[in-house]
Amino acid sequence: MSRVYILGGEQSDYERNWSKEGKTLAGMFREIIEDGLLLTNISIEEINKLNTQNKVGAFIGNFAAENYLSQGHLGAFLTEVDEVFYGLPSARYEAACASGSVAIDTAVAKIKSQEYDLAIVVGIEMMKTVNSKLSGSFLGSAAYFEKEAEGIDFPFPNLFSKLADVTIEKYNLDPNRYMDNLAEISYINYSNAKRNPKSQTRNWFMNKSQSSQRKTESNPLVGGRLSVSDCSQTTDGAAIVFLASEEYARDYCRANNLQLRDMPYIKGYGHRVAPLTFNSKVRESNNEAYLLKWTRTAVQDAYSRAGLNVETMDLFEIHDCFTSSEYASLSCLGLTQPGREFEAIESGLISFQGSKPVNPSGGLIGGGHPVGASGVRMLLDLYKQISNNAGDYQVEGAKNAMMLNIGGSATTNYSFIVGKD
């Protein structure tokens, strides 16, 4: 089937607090769409032409606007941006933290089926509308709420602390060494975020000593073993990417004096869903080498569909909602054998200067995590890297890159590979 190309996109500044600015969800939609159109040089007139031909659609990734904003029906919000979106097919897609990836996957399918020539994919979330405790409860709905989150303060830090506990037990790891590895993951992501002009923590100060010292006033525990430095950020933000059929991408390149061979495209994908509850995942993994079996399978599917492997990947953008999730993901990516993830951390393999950088953008811990937008932001960062347009966090010579986006306690697992010829 024909390729799906990425024409470009944009993300908002994840440092912003939209509620404090008095900005609305409609304003966030308007800004990200207008900025995305400007950066890709796609005009409103072009959208109108494609809409008239029924060859364009919009796909909105969002997790919890009903809770944070008392607002559903986000697919219709493009009509608040411009009348050109009247009649344009648009809908919202949800899979917890993997909501953006579901939107991407559906857009890709529409292009591959030759229904659309262009797909507008937006991930969006406003989360700074409530206090941290209430936000934690809202996020708990990404788990099996009545069994894993109801009545628990900050349910997800507790769930991912359980992941840390099970990792230590399953692979017979030294707990102190393991926690030092988690601190190094945190330090790497915060350090990478300082290179990213759109990251949430680019102006924060976090040195290696602070990330390793838990139970302190500046780095208190929030759930089990995990402290503030082990957690991704509560973020307001949006990201947009424009996906295109091969025929449309060819015309786009001619119109913008570009070469199709230089355009990034989606080479492979994987999508697997694990048992909903964390305890079910643990039981299923008892006789398995990988603790996160279906995360590993989604990655393998992406490699297989792309005809590539870990050796051919130049960088990774992965789902570090917590340091324990990044740790477990390293073997799922194929960077180490299961139970040996510490090797990738201690050797410097995954640092920005290493041969397999992980989260050069800063990831979710350093960059920010507007839940419904994270999958779209990851794809955008792969596009930037492959098109040599990532600025100060550019990985030199990047030809192929992989993203891993998970929803819930590694329940919905999505992986995409982006590259060029």
BELWO-V154173 format. One record per backbone hydrogen bond with DSSP energy under -1.0 kcal/mol. CO is the residue of the C=O (numbers start at 1). NH is the residue of the N-H. E is the energy in kcal/mol with one decimal. If there is no record, write none. Layout:
BEGIN
CO_NH_E, CO_NH_E
END
This chain:
BEGIN
4_266_-2.6, 5_244_-2.5, 8_242_-2.3, 10_240_-2.8, 13_16_-1.6, 17_21_-1.5, 18_23_-2.7, 19_22_-1.2, 24_28_-1.9, 25_29_-2.5, 26_30_-2.5, 27_31_-2.5, 28_32_-2.3, 29_33_-2.3, 30_34_-2.4, 31_35_-2.6, 32_36_-2.1, 33_37_-2.6, 34_38_-2.1, 35_39_-2.4, 36_40_-1.8, 37_42_-1.9, 43_47_-1.9, 44_48_-2.4, 45_49_-2.2, 46_50_-2.4, 47_51_-2.5, 48_52_-2.3, 49_53_-1.5, 50_55_-2.8, 51_54_-1.1, 55_117_-2.8, 55_118_-1.9, 57_120_-2.7, 58_91_-1.3, 59_122_-2.6, 60_93_-3.5, 61_124_-2.4, 64_68_-2.4, 65_69_-2.3, 65_71_-1.7, 73_76_-1.2, 74_77_-1.7, 76_79_-1.4, 77_80_-1.6, 78_81_-1.6, 78_82_-1.3, 82_85_-1.9, 83_86_-2.0, 85_88_-1.4, 89_58_-2.7, 91_60_-2.8, 93_62_-2.0, 95_98_-2.1, 96_99_-1.7, 98_102_-1.8, 99_103_-1.8, 100_104_-2.1, 101_105_-3.0, 102_106_-2.3, 103_107_-2.1, 104_108_-2.7, 105_109_-2.1, 106_110_-1.9, 107_111_-1.8, 108_112_-2.9, 109_113_-1.8, 110_115_-1.8, 110_116_-1.4, 111_114_-1.7, 117_245_-2.2, 118_57_-1.4, 119_243_-2.4, 120_59_-2.8, 121_241_-2.3, 122_61_-3.5, 123_239_-2.3, 125_237_-2.7, 131_135_-2.4, 132_136_-2.3, 133_137_-1.6, 134_138_-2.3, 135_139_-2.7, 136_140_-1.2, 138_141_-1.6, 139_142_-2.1, 140_143_-1.8, 143_145_-1.3, 144_147_-1.1, 144_148_-3.0, 145_149_-2.4, 145_150_-2.9, 149_152_-2.2, 154_158_-1.3, 155_159_-2.3, 156_160_-2.8, 157_161_-1.3, 158_162_-1.7, 159_163_-1.5, 160_164_-1.4, 161_165_-2.5, 162_166_-2.9, 163_167_-2.4, 164_168_-2.3, 165_169_-2.2, 166_170_-3.3, 167_171_-2.0, 168_173_-2.0, 174_178_-2.6, 175_179_-2.5, 176_180_-1.9, 177_181_-2.0, 178_182_-2.0, 179_183_-2.0, 180_184_-1.8, 181_185_-2.1, 182_186_-2.2, 183_187_-2.5, 184_188_-2.6, 185_189_-2.2, 186_190_-2.5, 187_191_-2.4, 188_192_-2.7, 189_193_-2.0, 192_195_-1.8, 193_196_-1.3, 196_199_-1.7, 198_14_-2.2, 201_204_-2.1, 207_211_-1.9, 208_212_-1.2, 209_213_-1.1, 219_216_-1.1, 220_228_-1.7, 223_226_-2.2, 226_222_-2.8, 226_223_-1.6, 227_230_-1.6, 228_231_-1.8, 230_323_-1.8, 237_125_-2.0, 238_12_-2.8, 239_123_-2.7, 240_10_-1.7, 241_121_-2.7, 242_7_-2.9, 243_119_-2.8, 244_5_-2.7, 245_249_-2.8, 246_250_-2.0, 247_251_-1.8, 248_252_-2.7, 249_253_-2.4, 250_254_-2.0, 251_255_-2.2, 252_256_-1.4, 253_258_-2.9, 259_262_-1.7, 260_263_-1.8, 264_6_-2.5, 265_419_-2.2, 268_417_-2.5, 270_415_-2.5, 272_413_-2.8, 277_281_-1.5, 278_282_-2.2, 279_283_-2.5, 280_284_-2.4, 281_285_-1.6, 283_286_-1.2, 285_288_-1.9, 292_296_-2.1, 293_297_-1.9, 294_298_-2.0, 295_299_-1.9, 296_300_-2.5, 297_301_-2.6, 298_302_-1.8, 299_303_-2.4, 300_304_-2.7, 301_305_-2.7, 302_306_-2.0, 303_307_-1.2, 303_308_-2.2, 309_312_-1.2, 310_313_-1.3, 315_402_-1.8, 316_359_-3.3, 317_404_-2.0, 318_320_-1.5, 319_321_-1.1, 321_232_-2.3, 322_326_-1.7, 323_327_-2.4, 324_328_-2.0, 325_329_-1.6, 326_330_-1.2, 329_333_-2.1, 330_335_-1.9, 337_340_-2.2, 340_343_-2.0, 341_344_-1.0, 341_345_-1.0, 342_346_-3.1, 343_347_-1.7, 344_350_-1.5, 348_351_-1.1, 349_356_-2.2, 350_358_-2.3, 351_354_-1.3, 357_316_-2.2, 359_362_-1.7, 362_366_-2.5, 364_233_-1.5, 366_201_-1.8, 367_200_-1.9, 369_371_-1.1, 370_373_-2.6, 370_374_-1.0, 373_377_-2.6, 374_378_-2.4, 375_379_-2.0, 376_380_-2.4, 377_381_-2.4, 378_382_-2.2, 379_383_-2.3, 380_384_-2.6, 381_385_-2.3, 382_386_-2.7, 383_387_-2.3, 384_389_-3.7, 385_388_-1.3, 390_393_-1.6, 391_394_-1.7, 395_398_-1.5, 399_420_-1.3, 400_314_-3.0, 401_418_-2.7, 402_317_-2.3, 403_416_-1.3, 405_414_-2.5, 407_411_-2.1, 407_412_-1.9, 408_410_-1.9, 411_274_-3.1, 412_407_-2.5, 413_272_-2.1, 414_405_-2.8, 415_270_-2.5, 416_403_-2.5, 417_267_-2.6, 417_268_-1.2, 418_401_-2.5, 419_265_-2.8
END
